[in-house]
Amino acid sequence: MLRVFAIFLAAGLSTGAQLAQSFPHTSKNGRATVVYRHEGLTVAANYDYSQRNHDRPWLLIDVALGSNTRFVLHRSNFTLVTPGGQTVRLASQAQGEADPNGINTLIQNAKIHRRNLDGYFPQRSARESIHFVSLPFSRSISDEAIVDNDRVTLGPLLFRSPDGSWPEGTYRLVLDNERAKAELPISLQ
């Protein structure tokens, strides 16, 4: 029994070490929260619901950002890279409007699993919301948000699978802005 535990522990440490090499400057906090910190940029992502519920087209990842360098965050700055290397852009408003029942079901089912991410930031008293897509009971849409050291910029990211579901594996959430770059592991089980 002790030998089996040692093998399991070694496998877990090996996986953790592999993730650390593949995703430098990140730490895992809980089952489905990951935080990137490097050169004044902090990005936190939570995907508790989507981690185990990814057999449908929609994937929900909540993010929060703060930076020592002010920049304008655009919806095009986020992508999700599949384990097979395919790049998926954020869902468009038109994709969301084409499947309101899918979006509503996702948001309703994920409600109790969503986590407050502003605790990872000292400037949590001021917030800027990301409105890249209109969600139920929220009709505002914007292509951009400000990220700075005086506020936490937070909101949901929605991705729509080109194949109708998301296979298990480690995905790569990529932030690519001219002033900020980060990659975070998103592990679907």
Secondary structure, DSSP 4 states (H G I P E B T S, - for coil): -HHHHHHHHHHHHHHHHHHHHHSTTEEE-SSSEEEEEETTEEEEEE-HHHHH--SSSEEEEEEEEEESS-EEEEGGGEEEE-TTS-EEEPPPHHHHHH-HHHHHHHHHHHGGG----GGG-TTTTSEEE--SSPPTT-----SEEEE-TTSEEEEEEEEE-TTSS--SEEEEEEEE-SS-EEEEEEEE-
